[in-house]
Amino acid sequence: MASIYAGSDAADTSVSRSDFYNTRVLPPSLRAANMPAVSDVLETRDPAVYDFVSTKKGPTGQLPLTDDLLRHAPSGDLFGWSQNVGMGLNPALLGRKEFLILSTHGGMRADDGSPVALGFHSGHWEVGLLVKAAAEELQRQKCIPFAGAVTDPCDGRTQGTAGMYDSLPFRNDASMVLRRLMRSLPTRSGVLGVATCDKGLPAMMMALASQHNYPTVLVPGGVMLAGEAGEEDTGKVQTIGARYAHGEITLEQAAEAGCHACASPGGGCQFLGTAATSQVIGEALGLALPHSALAPSGQPIWLDMARRSAKALVSMSQKGITTKHVLTDAAFRNALAVFAAFGGSTNLLLHTPAIAFMAGVKRPTIDDWTYFNRKVPRLVDALPNGPVGHPTIRVFLAGGVPEVMLHLRDLGLLDLTAITVSGESLGKVLDWWAASERRQRLRDLLRTRDGVDPDAVIMSPTAAKARGLTSTITFPRGNLCPAGAVIKSTAIDPAVVDADGVYRKTGPAKVFTTEKAAIAAIKGEGAKTVVAGDILVLCCRGPMGSGMEETYQLTSALKFLKWGKQVAVLTDARFSGVSTGACVGHVSPEALAGGPIGKLRDGDRVQLVIDRVNLVGTIDLIGDETGTHDAEWGTAELMRRAPRPDLAPDPQLPADTRLWALLQNASGGVWGGCVYDVDAIAARLR
């Protein structure tokens, strides 16, 4: 039997994963019970299917054509009107402003919410309701709404599978298709983008950002409701396999936890991962209405946000405000400050520069991220960072993005002249928020119903410092990452940080070139095992090796294993936004580009020093089986060494992803946002 882990181009010869689970879960009697007969496939038993017509009178009425339109309008505009009426539009409404709503909707819901066909994930399962609410509002505004969708995958669903090799490249593909759809409605007056999760939302923001001369508004898809006390969140539940393998939970406990984690059918995960952080960044940029990020999916306040967003789009069109007025250098500086205050996902280091590139403004650099992380302490206590770890719905109730911005305003870190899609400057928006009924009622609701002090979820800088919250990210350098790396330093377990705020670790390297081998080692089931004190090195997983896969199953397993905090991770891959611990990612250059990480061997002595106070750090080879030396020795030793002989792209890496890796590398690479810079690519081809 072929491996069930085969994927991509090898899928034709592999056993499907559904067949794999089917043969292990269902008894033989049920497996064959619903197998259709060949005759039922080829022919129907229902005579009613032959009762149909082949001609029908077209719609009644007339198109509101004029001599000028017939002589000068493109034929596509005129035929578009014919199609609009053919789809049921009253011809008397033709000529009104047309607005396009694009979403990442996936799956098919019955009217009662039950699934007719499942989506890839909860994040896009309910966004069709937002599209409907926005479209109905556009009709009330005497406009004509159009709608389309480019659905998106789920990084949680593809963890540990070959499906992850398409994850980051999908963002560029989806953004390209969304842009093509926008241009394919040349009569549009503006675009409303509705998206929720890890790749679909950044793709949508990139596409909206490209519409320089049109008004655009982002409608964040919101978050899943929090589970009841004692139920695991959608981050922790992804570790049931590792915890079961180590005997930390029973089979029954794993089954219960897995069933209860998704507390509501829609919305992004309950933690401040890539989906939630992308929503936060969208609002911080001014591209979404104030206090729209992290709204509870399916709830009245969530639908109201979609209706008000549609109104904002129409208002922008009337006032002549377009995307280029919103997505300015000032907007991106504000977004970087908000990112630091939230303690967001390091994946936004990839997405924010990509959005800036599409907006035609300067892409943020490591120096820009470092500046704001040194200026801004983390103010938000949310999953997975702690110290308490509140679900994202509580961050919304505590005031969300505008509440955090009030503190940043007091610190003088915001450009208050930046224009938002509300049509007002950020300064005026924050003045409204501070005195708003909405702020008071939601914060009171969190305090009285949930018993949570909103000022313990979103803290003042003084309170955050007293609670031990540190700045979000650090960019270490060293002989193992001469072109850079990143660690969410605020999420290192304080128990392994020295009293001076510095994380120091020296240990033996355990080197892996596949995530499958690494997770087997963590579970104690591989050819070699990972134990407390090790430095787990995962290489060949950058853009050229695996499409820069996300390795959450490794970091999550270590977080929830009792000894996991005693292990550090070093990789040229990336991490989920919910990852925590001493996990260094984006190690550059990647192994397959000649990076020194591809020269490490088992038993090498690796030293990590991460200063969480001053946000500096080093990652160095300092010894081998002959003994411990220093970083200078390590630099010379790495120069002498050849790359490991087992370095190679993953054999299941799709050709589509290989193409993406080449194109993004020519366009600025990982630190440039993994974009396609056509001019740079063309220059390489000459």
C-alpha positions as CSV (number, residue, x, y, z in Angstrom):
1,M,0.0,0.0,0.0
2,A,1.3,3.4,-0.9
3,S,1.9,5.9,1.9
4,I,-1.1,8.0,3.0
5,Y,1.3,10.8,3.4
6,A,2.0,11.0,-0.3
7,G,0.6,14.2,-1.8
8,S,1.0,16.8,-4.5
9,D,2.1,15.3,-7.8
10,A,2.3,11.8,-6.3
11,A,-1.3,11.7,-5.2
12,D,-2.5,9.6,-8.2
13,T,-0.7,6.6,-6.9
14,S,-1.4,7.0,-3.2
15,V,-4.2,6.0,-0.9
16,S,-6.5,8.9,-0.2
17,R,-6.4,10.1,3.4
18,S,-10.2,9.7,3.6
19,D,-9.9,6.0,2.5
20,F,-7.1,5.6,5.1
21,Y,-9.4,6.8,7.9
22,N,-12.4,5.0,6.5
23,T,-10.7,1.7,6.7
24,R,-9.6,2.3,10.3
25,V,-12.8,3.8,11.7
26,L,-15.7,2.2,9.9
27,P,-16.6,-1.5,10.1
28,P,-16.6,-3.4,6.8
29,S,-20.4,-3.7,6.7
30,L,-20.8,0.1,6.7
31,R,-17.9,0.7,4.3
32,A,-19.8,-1.0,1.5
33,A,-23.3,-0.1,2.6
34,N,-23.7,3.0,0.4
35,M,-21.7,1.9,-2.6
36,P,-23.7,3.0,-5.7
37,A,-24.5,0.5,-8.4
38,V,-23.0,1.2,-11.8
39,S,-26.5,1.4,-13.3
40,D,-27.4,4.2,-10.9
41,V,-24.3,6.1,-12.0
42,L,-25.0,5.8,-15.7
43,E,-28.7,6.2,-15.7
44,T,-31.5,7.8,-13.6
45,R,-34.7,6.2,-12.3
46,D,-36.5,9.5,-12.1
47,P,-38.6,10.2,-15.2
48,A,-39.2,13.8,-14.1
49,V,-35.7,14.7,-15.2
50,Y,-36.9,14.5,-18.8
51,D,-39.6,17.1,-18.2
52,F,-37.8,20.3,-19.2
53,V,-38.1,23.2,-21.7
54,S,-35.5,24.3,-24.3
55,T,-36.8,27.8,-25.0
56,K,-38.1,30.7,-22.9
57,K,-39.1,34.3,-23.4
58,G,-36.4,36.7,-22.1
59,P,-36.9,39.3,-19.4
60,T,-39.5,42.0,-19.9
61,G,-38.8,45.7,-20.2
62,Q,-36.1,47.7,-21.9
63,L,-32.5,48.6,-21.2
64,P,-32.1,52.3,-20.5
65,L,-29.8,52.8,-23.5
66,T,-29.0,56.2,-25.1
67,D,-27.6,57.2,-28.4
68,D,-24.3,58.1,-26.7
69,L,-24.0,54.7,-25.0
70,L,-24.7,52.8,-28.2
71,R,-22.1,54.8,-30.1
72,H,-19.3,55.0,-27.5
73,A,-19.8,52.4,-24.7
74,P,-17.7,49.2,-24.9
75,S,-19.8,46.3,-26.0
76,G,-18.9,44.6,-22.8
77,D,-20.7,47.3,-20.8
78,L,-23.8,46.9,-22.9
79,F,-23.8,43.1,-22.8
80,G,-23.1,43.3,-19.0
81,W,-26.5,45.1,-18.7
82,S,-28.1,42.3,-20.7
83,Q,-26.6,39.7,-18.3
84,N,-27.6,41.8,-15.2
85,V,-31.2,41.7,-16.3
86,G,-31.0,38.1,-17.3
87,M,-29.9,37.3,-13.7
88,G,-33.1,39.0,-12.5
89,L,-32.2,42.7,-12.0
90,N,-35.0,45.1,-12.7
91,P,-33.8,47.0,-15.9
92,A,-35.1,50.2,-14.3
93,L,-32.2,50.0,-11.8
94,L,-29.4,49.8,-14.4
95,G,-27.1,52.8,-14.3
96,R,-26.8,52.8,-10.5
97,K,-23.3,52.6,-9.0
98,E,-22.0,49.1,-9.0
99,F,-19.9,47.7,-6.1
100,L,-18.1,44.4,-6.0
101,I,-18.0,42.2,-2.9
102,L,-15.3,39.5,-2.9
103,S,-15.0,37.0,-0.1
104,T,-13.2,33.8,0.9
105,H,-16.5,31.9,1.4
106,G,-16.2,28.2,1.5
107,G,-18.6,25.3,2.0
108,M,-22.4,25.3,1.6
109,R,-24.8,26.0,4.5
110,A,-28.5,25.1,4.5
111,D,-30.9,27.8,5.6
112,D,-30.8,26.4,9.2
113,G,-27.0,26.5,9.2
114,S,-26.5,22.8,8.9
115,P,-23.8,21.7,6.4
116,V,-24.8,20.7,2.9
117,A,-21.1,20.6,2.0
118,L,-18.3,21.4,4.5
119,G,-15.8,24.2,4.0
120,F,-12.1,23.8,4.6
121,H,-12.4,25.6,7.9
122,S,-14.7,27.6,10.2
123,G,-13.1,30.8,9.2
124,H,-14.8,30.9,5.9
125,W,-17.9,28.9,6.8
126,E,-20.1,31.9,7.8
127,V,-18.6,34.8,5.8
128,G,-21.4,34.3,3.2
129,L,-23.7,35.9,5.9
130,L,-21.5,38.9,5.9
131,V,-21.6,39.1,2.1
132,K,-25.4,38.9,2.2
133,A,-25.7,41.6,4.9
134,A,-23.4,43.9,3.0
135,A,-25.1,43.3,-0.3
136,E,-28.6,44.1,1.2
137,E,-27.2,47.3,2.6
138,L,-25.8,48.3,-0.8
139,Q,-29.2,47.8,-2.3
140,R,-30.7,50.0,0.4
141,Q,-28.1,52.6,-0.6
142,K,-29.5,52.4,-4.1
143,C,-26.5,50.6,-5.5
144,I,-26.0,47.4,-7.4
145,P,-23.9,44.7,-5.5
146,F,-21.9,42.0,-7.3
147,A,-20.4,39.1,-5.4
148,G,-17.6,36.6,-6.0
149,A,-15.4,34.4,-4.0
150,V,-11.9,32.8,-3.9
151,T,-11.9,30.4,-1.0
152,D,-8.9,29.5,1.1
153,P,-7.2,26.5,2.8
154,C,-6.7,25.9,6.5
155,D,-3.2,25.7,7.9
156,G,-4.5,23.8,10.9
157,R,-6.0,21.1,8.6
158,T,-2.8,20.8,6.6
159,Q,-0.3,20.6,9.5
160,G,2.1,17.8,9.1
161,T,0.8,17.0,5.5
162,A,2.0,17.8,2.0
163,G,-0.9,20.2,1.8
164,M,1.2,22.6,3.9
165,Y,3.6,23.0,0.9
166,D,0.9,25.0,-0.9
167,S,0.0,27.2,2.1
168,L,2.2,30.3,1.8
169,P,2.4,30.2,-2.1
170,F,-1.5,30.1,-2.1
171,R,-1.5,33.6,-0.7
172,N,0.1,35.0,-3.9
173,D,-2.1,32.9,-6.1
174,A,-5.3,33.9,-4.4
175,S,-4.3,37.6,-4.4
176,M,-3.7,37.4,-8.1
177,V,-7.1,35.8,-8.8
178,L,-8.8,38.3,-6.6
179,R,-7.1,41.2,-8.5
180,R,-8.2,39.6,-11.8
181,L,-11.8,39.4,-10.6
182,M,-11.7,43.0,-9.5
183,R,-10.5,44.1,-13.0
184,S,-13.0,41.8,-14.6
185,L,-15.8,44.1,-13.4
186,P,-14.6,47.3,-15.1
187,T,-17.8,49.1,-14.1
188,R,-17.1,48.8,-10.4
189,S,-17.1,51.9,-8.2
190,G,-15.4,50.2,-5.3
191,V,-14.6,46.8,-3.7
192,L,-15.6,45.3,-0.4
193,G,-13.3,42.4,0.7
194,V,-14.6,39.9,3.3
195,A,-12.0,37.4,4.7
196,T,-10.9,35.8,7.9
197,C,-8.0,33.5,8.1
198,D,-4.3,32.9,7.6
199,K,-3.8,33.1,3.9
200,G,-7.1,34.3,2.5
201,L,-7.1,37.5,4.6
202,P,-3.6,38.6,3.7
203,A,-4.4,37.7,0.0
204,M,-7.5,39.9,0.2
205,M,-5.6,42.8,1.8
206,M,-3.0,42.6,-0.9
207,A,-5.7,42.6,-3.6
208,L,-7.5,45.6,-2.0
209,A,-4.2,47.4,-1.6
210,S,-3.7,47.1,-5.4
211,Q,-6.8,49.2,-6.1
212,H,-5.1,52.5,-5.7
213,N,-7.7,54.6,-7.4
214,Y,-10.8,52.9,-6.1
215,P,-12.4,52.9,-2.6
216,T,-12.0,49.6,-0.8
217,V,-13.1,48.4,2.6
218,L,-12.0,45.3,4.4
219,V,-14.6,43.3,6.4
220,P,-12.7,41.0,8.9
221,G,-14.5,37.7,9.2
222,G,-14.3,37.7,13.0
223,V,-13.4,35.0,15.6
224,M,-14.9,31.8,17.0
225,L,-16.6,32.0,20.3
226,A,-14.7,30.9,23.4
227,G,-15.4,27.5,24.8
228,E,-16.8,26.9,28.2
229,A,-14.6,26.5,31.2
230,G,-12.4,23.4,31.0
231,E,-12.7,23.0,27.2
232,E,-9.5,23.3,25.2
233,D,-9.0,26.1,22.7
234,T,-8.2,25.4,19.0
235,G,-4.5,25.9,19.6
236,K,-4.1,23.4,22.5
237,V,-6.3,20.8,20.9
238,Q,-3.9,20.5,18.0
239,T,-1.5,18.7,20.4
240,I,-3.7,15.8,21.4
241,G,-1.5,13.4,19.4
242,A,1.7,14.4,21.1
243,R,0.2,14.4,24.6
244,Y,-1.4,11.0,24.1
245,A,1.9,9.6,22.8
246,H,3.6,10.6,26.0
247,G,0.8,9.3,28.2
248,E,-0.3,12.8,29.4
249,I,-3.9,12.3,28.3
250,T,-6.1,9.2,27.7
251,L,-7.7,8.2,24.4
252,E,-11.1,9.3,25.8
253,Q,-9.8,12.7,26.9
254,A,-8.3,13.2,23.5
255,A,-11.6,12.3,21.8
256,E,-13.6,14.7,24.1
257,A,-11.2,17.6,23.7
258,G,-11.1,17.2,19.9
259,C,-14.9,17.2,19.7
260,H,-15.5,20.3,21.9
261,A,-12.7,22.7,20.8
262,C,-14.6,24.6,18.0
263,A,-17.2,26.4,20.2
264,S,-19.0,28.0,17.2
265,P,-19.2,27.0,13.5
266,G,-17.7,30.2,12.2
267,G,-14.8,32.6,12.8
268,G,-11.1,32.4,13.1
269,C,-9.4,30.5,15.9
270,Q,-9.7,31.7,19.4
271,F,-6.1,32.7,19.8
272,L,-4.0,35.6,18.5
273,G,-2.5,33.7,15.6
274,T,-2.1,34.7,12.0
275,A,-5.8,35.0,11.3
276,A,-6.5,37.3,14.3
277,T,-3.3,39.3,13.9
278,S,-4.1,39.9,10.2
279,Q,-7.6,41.2,11.2
280,V,-5.8,43.5,13.7
281,I,-3.4,44.8,11.1
282,G,-6.2,45.4,8.6
283,E,-7.9,47.6,11.1
284,A,-4.7,49.3,12.2
285,L,-4.0,50.2,8.6
286,G,-7.3,52.0,8.5
287,L,-8.5,49.6,5.8
288,A,-11.4,48.3,8.1
289,L,-13.8,50.2,10.2
290,P,-12.8,50.9,13.8
291,H,-13.5,48.1,16.2
292,S,-14.2,45.6,13.4
293,A,-11.4,43.1,14.0
294,L,-12.1,40.1,16.2
295,A,-15.9,40.4,16.2
296,P,-17.7,37.3,17.3
297,S,-18.8,35.3,14.2
298,G,-22.5,34.8,13.7
299,Q,-23.5,37.4,16.3
300,P,-25.6,40.5,15.6
301,I,-22.7,42.9,16.2
302,W,-20.7,41.0,13.6
303,L,-23.5,41.4,10.9
304,D,-23.9,45.0,11.8
305,M,-20.2,45.6,11.1
306,A,-20.8,44.3,7.5
307,R,-23.7,46.6,7.0
308,R,-21.8,49.7,8.2
309,S,-18.8,48.7,6.1
310,A,-21.0,48.8,3.0
311,K,-22.2,52.2,4.0
312,A,-18.6,53.3,4.4
313,L,-17.7,52.1,0.9
314,V,-20.5,54.1,-0.6
315,S,-19.5,57.2,1.4
316,M,-15.9,56.8,0.3
317,S,-17.0,56.7,-3.3
318,Q,-19.1,59.9,-2.9
319,K,-16.3,61.7,-1.2
320,G,-13.6,60.6,-3.6
321,I,-11.5,58.8,-1.0
322,T,-9.6,55.9,-2.5
323,T,-7.3,53.2,-1.2
324,K,-4.2,55.3,-2.0
325,H,-5.4,57.9,0.5
326,V,-5.7,55.2,3.3
327,L,-2.7,52.9,2.7
328,T,0.1,55.4,3.2
329,D,3.5,55.2,4.9
330,A,1.8,56.6,8.0
331,A,-0.7,53.9,8.0
332,F,2.0,51.2,7.9
333,R,3.9,52.8,10.7
334,N,0.7,52.8,12.8
335,A,0.2,49.1,12.0
336,L,3.7,48.2,13.1
337,A,3.1,49.9,16.4
338,V,-0.2,48.1,16.9
339,F,1.4,44.8,16.0
340,A,4.0,45.2,18.7
341,A,1.4,46.1,21.3
342,F,-0.7,43.1,20.5
343,G,2.1,40.5,20.4
344,G,1.0,39.2,17.1
345,S,2.0,36.4,14.8
346,T,5.4,36.5,13.2
347,N,3.8,35.5,9.9
348,L,2.8,39.2,9.6
349,L,6.5,39.8,8.9
350,L,5.7,38.1,5.6
351,H,2.3,39.6,5.0
352,T,2.6,43.3,6.0
353,P,5.5,44.0,3.5
354,A,3.4,42.2,0.8
355,I,0.5,44.5,1.4
356,A,2.8,47.5,1.4
357,F,4.3,46.4,-1.9
358,M,0.8,46.1,-3.5
359,A,-0.1,49.6,-2.1
360,G,3.0,51.1,-3.7
361,V,4.6,52.3,-0.5
362,K,7.9,51.4,1.2
363,R,8.0,47.8,2.5
364,P,8.8,47.6,6.2
365,T,12.3,46.4,7.0
366,I,13.8,44.6,10.0
367,D,14.9,47.9,11.3
368,D,11.3,49.3,11.1
369,W,10.0,46.3,13.0
370,T,12.8,46.5,15.6
371,Y,12.2,50.3,16.1
372,F,8.5,49.8,17.1
373,N,9.2,46.7,19.1
374,R,11.7,48.6,21.2
375,K,9.3,51.5,21.6
376,V,6.1,49.6,22.3
377,P,5.6,47.1,25.1
378,R,3.1,44.2,24.6
379,L,-0.2,45.4,26.1
380,V,-2.5,42.6,25.3
381,D,-2.9,39.4,27.3
382,A,-4.3,36.9,24.8
383,L,-3.8,33.3,23.8
384,P,-1.1,32.0,23.3
385,N,1.1,34.6,24.9
386,G,-0.3,34.9,28.4
387,P,0.2,35.5,31.2
388,V,-3.5,34.5,31.5
389,G,-4.1,33.9,27.9
390,H,-7.6,35.3,27.1
391,P,-9.5,34.2,24.0
392,T,-9.7,36.8,21.2
393,I,-13.4,37.5,21.9
394,R,-12.4,39.0,25.2
395,V,-9.9,41.2,23.4
396,F,-12.8,42.4,21.2
397,L,-15.0,43.1,24.3
398,A,-12.1,44.9,26.1
399,G,-12.0,47.4,23.1
400,G,-9.8,45.7,20.5
401,V,-7.7,47.7,18.2
402,P,-9.0,51.2,19.1
403,E,-8.5,50.5,22.8
404,V,-4.9,49.6,22.2
405,M,-4.5,52.7,20.0
406,L,-5.6,54.9,22.9
407,H,-2.6,53.8,24.9
408,L,-0.3,54.2,21.8
409,R,-1.6,57.7,21.3
410,D,-0.7,58.5,24.9
411,L,2.8,57.3,24.1
412,G,3.0,59.5,21.0
413,L,3.6,56.5,18.7
414,L,0.8,57.1,16.2
415,D,0.3,59.3,13.2
416,L,-3.1,60.7,14.0
417,T,-3.5,62.3,10.6
418,A,-3.8,59.0,8.8
419,I,-7.1,58.7,7.0
420,T,-9.3,55.6,7.6
421,V,-12.1,54.1,5.6
422,S,-14.6,55.8,7.9
423,G,-13.6,59.0,6.1
424,E,-12.2,60.4,9.3
425,S,-8.6,60.8,10.5
426,L,-7.3,58.3,13.0
427,G,-7.2,61.1,15.6
428,K,-10.9,61.8,15.2
429,V,-11.7,58.1,15.3
430,L,-9.9,57.7,18.6
431,D,-11.7,60.7,20.1
432,W,-15.0,59.1,19.1
433,W,-14.0,55.7,20.5
434,A,-12.9,57.1,23.9
435,A,-16.3,58.6,24.6
436,S,-18.4,56.1,22.7
437,E,-21.4,54.1,24.0
438,R,-20.1,51.1,22.2
439,R,-16.8,51.1,24.2
440,Q,-18.6,51.5,27.5
441,R,-21.2,48.9,26.9
442,L,-18.9,46.2,25.6
443,R,-16.3,46.7,28.4
444,D,-19.1,46.6,31.0
445,L,-20.4,43.4,29.4
446,L,-17.0,41.8,29.8
447,R,-16.7,42.9,33.4
448,T,-20.3,42.0,34.5
449,R,-21.1,38.9,32.5
450,D,-17.7,37.2,32.0
451,G,-16.2,38.5,35.3
452,V,-13.1,39.8,33.5
453,D,-11.6,43.2,34.1
454,P,-11.1,44.7,30.6
455,D,-8.0,46.5,31.8
456,A,-6.5,43.1,32.6
457,V,-6.9,42.1,28.9
458,I,-5.7,45.3,27.3
459,M,-3.3,46.9,29.8
460,S,-1.7,50.3,30.2
461,P,2.0,50.3,29.6
462,T,2.6,50.7,33.3
463,A,0.3,47.8,34.2
464,A,1.8,45.6,31.4
465,K,5.3,46.2,32.7
466,A,4.2,45.3,36.2
467,R,2.8,42.0,34.9
468,G,6.1,41.2,33.3
469,L,5.0,41.6,29.6
470,T,7.9,42.2,27.3
471,S,8.1,43.5,23.7
472,T,7.0,41.1,21.0
473,I,9.8,40.0,18.7
474,T,13.5,39.9,18.4
475,F,15.7,39.5,15.3
476,P,18.8,37.6,16.3
477,R,21.9,37.3,14.2
478,G,24.9,35.0,14.4
479,N,27.0,32.5,12.5
480,L,24.0,30.3,12.0
481,C,21.7,33.1,10.7
482,P,23.9,35.7,9.1
483,A,21.0,37.1,7.0
484,G,18.6,37.2,10.0
485,A,16.0,35.2,11.9
486,V,13.1,36.0,14.2
487,I,11.7,34.8,17.5
488,K,8.6,35.8,19.3
489,S,10.6,36.6,22.4
490,T,7.6,37.7,24.5
491,A,6.3,34.1,24.2
492,I,9.3,32.3,25.8
493,D,8.3,30.6,29.0
494,P,9.4,33.0,31.8
495,A,10.5,29.9,33.8
496,V,13.5,29.5,31.5
497,V,14.5,33.2,31.3
498,D,17.2,34.5,33.6
499,A,16.5,37.2,36.1
500,D,18.0,39.9,33.8
501,G,15.4,39.1,31.1
502,V,17.8,37.1,29.0
503,Y,17.1,33.6,27.6
504,R,20.4,31.6,27.5
505,K,20.6,28.1,26.2
506,T,23.5,25.9,25.0
507,G,22.8,22.4,24.0
508,P,23.4,19.6,21.5
509,A,21.8,19.9,18.0
510,K,19.4,17.2,16.9
511,V,19.1,17.8,13.1
512,F,16.1,16.8,11.0
513,T,15.3,17.6,7.3
514,T,11.6,16.7,7.5
515,E,8.9,17.7,9.9
516,K,7.6,14.2,9.9
517,A,10.9,12.9,11.4
518,A,11.0,15.8,13.9
519,I,7.5,15.2,15.3
520,A,8.2,11.5,15.5
521,A,11.3,12.3,17.6
522,I,9.3,14.5,19.9
523,K,6.8,11.7,20.3
524,G,9.6,9.3,21.1
525,E,8.8,7.2,18.1
526,G,11.6,8.1,15.7
527,A,15.1,6.7,14.9
528,K,16.3,9.4,17.3
529,T,14.4,11.2,20.1
530,V,14.3,14.7,21.3
531,V,14.8,15.2,25.0
532,A,15.0,18.0,27.4
533,G,18.1,20.2,26.8
534,D,18.2,19.6,23.0
535,I,18.3,22.1,20.3
536,L,15.9,20.8,17.6
537,V,17.1,21.9,14.2
538,L,14.8,21.6,11.3
539,C,16.3,22.6,8.0
540,C,15.4,22.2,4.3
541,R,12.0,23.6,5.1
542,G,12.4,27.2,3.7
543,P,10.8,28.4,0.5
544,M,13.0,26.1,-1.8
545,G,12.6,23.1,0.5
546,S,8.9,23.0,1.4
547,G,7.4,26.3,0.4
548,M,8.3,27.6,3.8
549,E,5.9,25.4,5.6
550,E,4.4,26.2,8.9
551,T,5.6,23.9,11.7
552,Y,3.0,24.4,14.5
553,Q,2.7,20.7,15.3
554,L,6.3,20.9,16.6
555,T,6.1,24.0,18.7
556,S,2.6,23.2,20.0
557,A,3.7,19.7,21.1
558,L,6.7,21.2,23.0
559,K,4.5,23.8,24.6
560,F,2.1,21.3,26.1
561,L,4.6,18.6,27.0
562,K,5.9,18.9,30.6
563,W,9.6,19.0,29.4
564,G,9.0,20.9,26.2
565,K,10.2,24.3,27.5
566,Q,13.6,22.8,28.0
567,V,13.9,22.4,24.2
568,A,14.7,25.2,21.7
569,V,13.8,25.0,18.0
570,L,15.8,26.4,15.1
571,T,14.4,26.3,11.5
572,D,14.4,27.9,8.1
573,A,10.7,27.3,8.1
574,R,8.0,29.5,9.7
575,F,5.8,29.2,12.7
576,S,2.1,29.4,13.3
577,G,1.0,32.6,15.0
578,V,-0.1,30.5,18.0
579,S,3.5,29.1,18.5
580,T,5.2,29.9,21.7
581,G,8.5,29.0,23.3
582,A,12.2,29.4,22.3
583,C,11.4,28.9,18.6
584,V,13.6,30.7,16.1
585,G,12.3,30.7,12.6
586,H,12.9,32.4,9.2
587,V,16.6,31.4,9.6
588,S,18.4,33.0,6.6
589,P,19.8,32.0,4.3
590,E,17.8,28.8,4.1
591,A,19.7,25.5,4.0
592,L,19.1,25.0,0.2
593,A,20.4,28.5,-0.5
594,G,23.7,27.6,1.2
595,G,22.7,28.8,4.6
596,P,24.9,27.6,7.5
597,I,21.9,25.9,9.2
598,G,22.4,23.3,6.4
599,K,25.8,22.4,7.7
600,L,24.8,21.5,11.3
601,R,25.3,17.9,12.5
602,D,23.9,15.9,15.4
603,G,25.8,16.7,18.5
604,D,27.0,20.1,17.5
605,R,26.9,22.6,20.4
606,V,24.5,25.5,19.6
607,Q,24.2,28.6,21.7
608,L,21.1,30.8,21.8
609,V,21.1,34.2,23.6
610,I,17.9,36.2,23.4
611,D,17.7,39.5,25.4
612,R,14.0,40.1,25.8
613,V,14.7,43.6,27.3
614,N,16.9,45.1,24.6
615,L,15.6,42.9,21.8
616,V,18.9,41.6,20.6
617,G,20.2,38.1,20.3
618,T,22.7,35.7,18.8
619,I,22.4,32.1,17.4
620,D,25.8,30.5,17.0
621,L,27.6,27.2,16.5
622,I,30.1,27.2,19.4
623,G,31.3,23.6,19.5
624,D,31.1,20.0,18.3
625,E,31.8,16.5,19.6
626,T,35.4,17.6,20.4
627,G,34.2,20.2,22.9
628,T,32.7,23.6,23.5
629,H,34.6,26.6,22.0
630,D,33.2,30.0,21.0
631,A,31.3,31.7,18.1
632,E,34.6,32.7,16.4
633,W,35.5,29.0,16.2
634,G,32.0,28.2,15.0
635,T,32.2,30.7,12.1
636,A,35.5,29.2,10.9
637,E,34.2,25.7,11.3
638,L,31.1,26.4,9.2
639,M,33.3,27.9,6.5
640,R,35.3,24.7,6.4
641,R,32.3,22.4,6.3
642,A,30.4,21.3,3.2
643,P,26.5,21.2,3.3
644,R,24.9,18.1,4.7
645,P,24.6,15.4,2.0
646,D,20.9,14.9,2.7
647,L,19.8,18.4,1.8
648,A,17.2,18.3,-0.9
649,P,13.8,19.8,-1.7
650,D,10.9,17.7,-0.3
651,P,10.2,15.0,-2.9
652,Q,6.5,15.9,-2.7
653,L,7.1,19.6,-3.3
654,P,4.7,20.7,-6.1
655,A,6.0,22.3,-9.2
656,D,3.7,25.2,-8.5
657,T,5.5,25.8,-5.2
658,R,8.9,25.5,-6.8
659,L,7.9,28.2,-9.2
660,W,6.7,30.4,-6.4
661,A,10.0,29.9,-4.5
662,L,12.0,31.1,-7.5
663,L,9.8,34.1,-8.2
664,Q,9.7,35.3,-4.7
665,N,13.4,34.9,-4.2
666,A,13.9,37.2,-7.2
667,S,11.6,39.7,-5.7
668,G,13.2,40.3,-2.3
669,G,12.7,36.9,-0.7
670,V,11.3,36.2,2.8
671,W,12.2,39.6,4.3
672,G,10.6,41.3,1.3
673,G,7.3,39.6,1.9
674,C,7.5,36.7,-0.6
675,V,5.9,38.9,-3.3
676,Y,6.2,38.8,-7.1
677,D,8.1,41.9,-8.2
678,V,7.6,41.8,-12.0
679,D,10.4,44.4,-12.7
680,A,12.9,42.5,-10.5
681,I,12.0,39.2,-12.1
682,A,12.2,40.6,-15.6
683,A,15.7,42.0,-14.8
684,R,16.8,38.5,-13.7
685,L,15.6,37.0,-17.0
686,R,17.4,39.4,-19.2
